[in-house]
């Protein structure tokens, strides 16, 4: 027997939608990512990379953080395999990138046993 639950959540912008998506992945995989880590993953996925100084500055202003904090988070997320270095640019693992400008529907199946 399967139990089906439908949840609907509206997000005010693509950044919040991306954060929610990565928060769900984090919870489902027991990654224990912090809010700032989720924000960095979402921002990087939307912008394509986190290698440009202008992106880092904008992220710092948007989320009220510092460059050293970003560097520490990037290092941690690279060790976890969530961020990768591709052609000299720091990007989200391609498998984890979606178009956050569009509606998103997730189908999660948790199997008992």
Order of alpha helices (4+ residues) and beta strands (2+ residues): alpha-alpha-alpha-alpha-beta-beta
